[in-house]
């Protein structure tokens, strides 16, 4: 697992431009996300984590790791829906991860070419897969490809953190959100990670 090469530069620039982030960066000094280097595992973990807490998602993933011999596409694809559900997955998520495994097994995902796509082009490609919406694709860009400027505005944790740190817990207008997040460019992935980190004792990790 490796830390993105740009992380320290991003941290320095964000601390200079945003007082909230300066405080959070100091509070969580030395921490950073790490890429697992495995496209299937990152996408599968993101599907598992859809609409549940980081703690709950980690619990389900650990049960999967214990139940299956390996968390490879072939192992997941060979597991029955019932076996996957016994690990805490909903029937729909079990179906989604099996379908994702099939895409990797049959070579339908040209992962070697993904680095050539810009963020929006890659998101458009990923959302063609069942169970992968924009949020899941954004998690993949942030945690597997380590893209530095992804802003998952539909993420409930990010929305909560913005309200908490920038408006005393009160709702923010879309215009205010745009003003706040614009100053984070080109490091919006990094800023988002620190705001997530401020909410949860477990670091967000896919």
C-alpha positions in Angstrom: 0.0 0.0 0.0 1.5 3.3 -1.1 0.9 6.9 -0.2 0.2 9.2 -3.3 3.4 11.0 -4.3 1.7 14.4 -4.4 0.3 14.1 -0.8 2.9 16.3 1.0 2.7 19.1 -1.6 -1.1 19.0 -1.4 -1.0 19.2 2.4 1.3 22.2 2.4 -0.8 24.1 -0.2 -4.2 23.3 1.4 -2.9 24.4 4.9 -1.9 27.7 3.4 -5.3 28.3 1.6 -7.8 27.0 4.2 -7.8 27.5 7.9 -10.1 24.6 8.6 -7.9 22.2 6.7 -4.8 23.6 8.3 -6.2 22.6 11.7 -7.3 19.2 10.5 -4.0 18.5 8.8 -2.2 19.4 12.1 -4.6 17.2 14.1 -4.1 14.1 11.8 -0.4 14.7 11.0 1.3 11.8 9.4 -1.9 10.1 8.3 -2.7 9.5 4.6 -4.7 7.1 2.4 -2.8 4.3 0.8 -3.6 2.6 -2.5 -4.0 -1.2 -2.3 -2.9 -1.5 -6.0 -5.8 -3.9 -6.7 -8.6 -2.5 -9.0 -11.1 -5.3 -8.2 -10.7 -5.0 -4.4 -11.1 -1.2 -4.5 -14.3 -1.4 -6.5 -15.6 -4.3 -4.5 -14.9 -2.5 -1.2 -16.6 0.6 -2.6 -19.7 -1.4 -3.5 -19.7 -2.9 0.0 -19.5 0.5 1.5 -22.4 2.1 -0.4 -24.8 3.8 2.0 -23.4 2.3 5.2 -20.8 3.6 7.8 -17.1 3.1 7.5 -17.2 0.8 10.5 -20.1 -1.3 9.2 -18.4 -1.6 5.7 -15.1 -2.7 7.3 -16.9 -5.4 9.4 -18.6 -6.8 6.3 -15.3 -6.8 4.4 -13.5 -8.6 7.2 -16.2 -11.3 7.2 -15.9 -11.7 3.5 -12.1 -12.1 3.9 -12.6 -14.7 6.6 -15.3 -16.7 4.7 -13.7 -16.8 1.2 -10.2 -18.3 0.6 -9.2 -15.1 -1.2 -10.9 -11.9 -2.3 -10.0 -12.4 -5.9 -12.5 -12.1 -8.8 -12.5 -15.8 -9.3 -13.2 -16.5 -5.6 -16.0 -13.9 -5.4 -17.5 -15.0 -8.7 -17.6 -18.6 -7.5 -19.3 -17.8 -4.2 -23.1 -18.1 -4.1 -25.3 -15.1 -3.4 -26.3 -16.9 -0.2 -22.7 -17.3 0.9 -22.0 -13.6 0.3 -25.2 -12.6 2.1 -24.0 -14.6 5.1 -21.2 -12.1 5.4 -23.6 -9.2 5.7 -24.1 -8.1 2.1 -27.6 -7.4 0.9 -28.9 -9.5 -2.0 -28.4 -6.6 -4.3 -24.8 -5.9 -3.3 -24.0 -9.6 -3.4 -25.3 -9.6 -7.0 -23.3 -6.5 -7.8 -19.9 -7.9 -6.6 -20.5 -11.1 -8.4 -21.2 -9.2 -11.6 -18.1 -7.1 -11.0 -16.1 -10.2 -10.6 -17.4 -11.5 -14.0 -16.2 -8.3 -15.7 -12.7 -8.9 -14.4 -12.7 -12.6 -15.2 -13.9 -12.2 -18.8 -11.5 -9.3 -19.5 -14.3 -6.8 -20.1 -12.5 -4.1 -18.1 -9.4 -2.8 -19.9 -7.8 -1.7 -16.6 -4.4 -1.2 -18.2 -5.8 1.7 -20.2 -7.5 3.5 -17.4 -4.6 5.8 -16.7 -5.1 7.3 -20.2 -8.7 8.6 -19.3 -9.4 11.9 -17.6 -11.6 11.8 -14.5 -15.0 12.3 -16.2 -14.3 9.9 -19.0 -13.3 7.2 -16.6 -16.4 7.8 -14.4 -18.6 7.5 -17.5 -16.9 4.1 -18.3 -17.2 2.8 -14.8 -20.9 3.7 -14.3 -21.8 1.4 -17.1 -21.1 -1.5 -14.7 -24.1 -2.7 -12.6 -23.8 -1.5 -9.0 -21.3 1.3 -9.8 -22.7 4.8 -9.7 -20.9 8.1 -9.7 -20.0 7.9 -6.0 -18.4 4.4 -6.3 -16.5 5.5 -9.4 -15.2 8.6 -7.5 -14.0 6.3 -4.7 -12.1 4.3 -7.3 -10.5 7.4 -8.8 -9.5 8.6 -5.3 -8.3 5.4 -3.7 -7.0 3.2 -6.6 -5.8 5.6 -9.2 -4.9 8.3 -6.6 -6.4 11.1 -8.7 -5.8 14.3 -6.7 -8.7 16.5 -7.6 -11.9 14.4 -7.2 -14.8 16.0 -5.3 -17.6 13.6 -4.4 -20.3 16.2 -3.6 -23.0 13.5 -3.2 -21.1 11.9 -0.3 -23.0 12.3 2.9 -19.9 12.3 5.0 -18.4 15.2 3.0 -21.7 17.1 3.2 -21.9 16.6 7.0 -18.2 17.7 7.5 -18.8 20.8 5.4 -21.7 21.8 7.5 -19.9 21.0 10.8 -16.6 22.8 10.0 -17.7 25.7 7.8 -21.2 26.6 9.1 -21.6 25.4 12.7 -23.6 22.4 11.6 -26.1 24.3 9.6 -26.9 23.7 5.9 -24.8 25.4 3.3 -26.0 26.8 0.0 -24.7 25.2 -3.2 -23.0 28.5 -4.0 -21.2 28.5 -0.6 -20.1 24.9 -1.1 -18.7 25.9 -4.5 -16.8 28.8 -3.0 -15.3 26.7 -0.3 -14.3 23.8 -2.5 -12.9 25.9 -5.3 -10.0 27.0 -3.2 -9.0 23.3 -2.7 -8.2 22.8 -6.4 -6.2 20.9 -7.6 -6.2 18.9 -4.4 -9.9 18.3 -3.7 -9.4 14.6 -3.1 -6.9 15.4 -0.3 -9.2 18.0 1.3 -12.1 15.5 1.2 -10.1 12.8 2.9 -9.2 15.1 5.8 -12.8 16.1 6.3 -13.9 12.5 6.3 -11.1 11.7 8.8 -12.5 14.4 11.1 -15.8 12.5 11.4 -14.8 8.9 11.9 -12.2 7.2 14.1 -11.5 4.7 11.3 -9.7 6.3 8.3 -11.7 6.0 5.1 -10.0 3.4 3.0 -11.0 1.5 -0.2 
